[in-house]
C-alpha cells in the first residue's frame, strides 16, 4: 500500500522532530511517499523540502491538498492556528496527525471532535511521551504489577529552565496527559495552586495541581517553568511498590533517562535507556499513526480522548482553583467550584 504524506507547518518544532521522523519512516518503508510540505513562509517550506526529501513544497495548504490528494496529513502549526487549519481537513475525511495540544480551549477541542466525526477521519494527537521507550517499559510493568486501583499516588514534576512563555499551559499539558496516561483512569477533580513570579514576567507562574482519579489515585503535578534545568520526574506508588521515571527534555541536558522499579525494598528492574533509539518517541508516534492507517486500525490518542487534558490546561491558563468532572470520563460538570483568577 503506497501512502502519500503531506505536512503543513515547516517551522522550528516541525523541523526539529517531525521532519526527521518522516524522513526516517520513508527510508524504512519504501512505499511511503513524502509528497509535499507547506508553510506560509516559502523559504521555510523549500528548506524543509530539501532537508527531509519531500517532492514538492507549497505556500497554500488548500492548493497542496487539491493537487496531492494525500493519504495522511501532519499538521504542525502554532496552537492558535490548529482549529482553523485542521477542521476543514478533518471534515474532508483526510487522516490527520495533530501536534499537542489539540486546540487552546475545550470549545476548540469540541469543534475539532465534531469535524472529525463529520468526516469520519482517522486522526491522532501527538502526545509523544506516550510513545517514549521508557513509557512503554513503564506501562508493561504497570500492567503486570500495579493495576490502576492499586496505585495510590503519582508524582509528576515538570521542570524547565527560565521559560517565561506568555502561556506555559500548552507545554504543561504534556505532564497532564502523561500523568493521566499512566493513571489509566479518568480524572474526577482537581485542586490548583499558583505561585506567581511577577518580577520575571506578568504571566510567569509555578503550578501545583492535586488531581483525584476515579480509581482513587491521587496525582500531584508540580510544574516549575523557571528553574535551573529541563527535566521531568515521575514516581508511582502502590503498596510495597515504586516505579520511578526520569528524563531530560533537551538532549543537551542528558544523559538522564532512567526507569527503576522497586518492590518490597528490592530493585527488580532498571533501564537507563541511553542506548535506545527514539528516546523522545517522535518517530514512534509517526510510525504508530501511519501503520494504524495501513491496517485500518484506530490511532491513539484520538481527539475525544483529550477532553480532560485540555480542560485542565485551560484551567491552568485561567488560574482556576478547582475543576470537577462528572462521572463520565469524557464530559466535565458544567459547574466549576471555586473558580478564580489570581
RASUL-V865731 format. One record per pair of residues at least 24 apart in sequence whose C-alpha atoms are under 6 Angstrom apart, sorted by the first residue. I is the first residue (numbers start at 0). J is the second residue. Records with the same first field share a line. If there is no record, write none. Layout:
I: J ; J
This chain:
1: 30 ; 31
2: 31 ; 70
3: 32 ; 34 ; 69 ; 70
4: 32 ; 33 ; 34 ; 69 ; 71 ; 72
5: 34 ; 35 ; 36 ; 72
6: 36 ; 72 ; 73
7: 36 ; 37 ; 74
8: 37 ; 38 ; 75 ; 76
9: 38 ; 43 ; 44
18: 51
20: 282
22: 51
71: 95
86: 111 ; 114
89: 114 ; 115 ; 118 ; 120
90: 114 ; 115 ; 117 ; 118
91: 118
92: 118 ; 119 ; 120
93: 120
94: 120 ; 121 ; 122
95: 122
96: 122 ; 123 ; 124
97: 124 ; 125
98: 124 ; 125
99: 125
104: 313
105: 310
112: 302
123: 298 ; 299 ; 300 ; 301
124: 300
127: 280 ; 281
130: 280 ; 283 ; 284
131: 278 ; 279 ; 280
148: 214
149: 237
150: 216 ; 236 ; 237
151: 216 ; 236 ; 237
152: 216 ; 217 ; 218 ; 235 ; 236
153: 218 ; 234 ; 235
154: 218 ; 219 ; 233 ; 234
155: 220 ; 232 ; 233
156: 221 ; 222 ; 231 ; 232
157: 222 ; 231
158: 223 ; 224 ; 229 ; 230 ; 231
159: 224 ; 225 ; 226 ; 228 ; 229
160: 225 ; 226 ; 227 ; 228 ; 229
161: 225 ; 226
162: 224 ; 225
163: 203
165: 202
168: 312 ; 316
172: 312
175: 308
176: 308
185: 212 ; 213 ; 328
186: 211 ; 212
187: 211 ; 212 ; 213 ; 324
188: 322 ; 323 ; 324
189: 321 ; 322
190: 320 ; 321
191: 320
239: 263
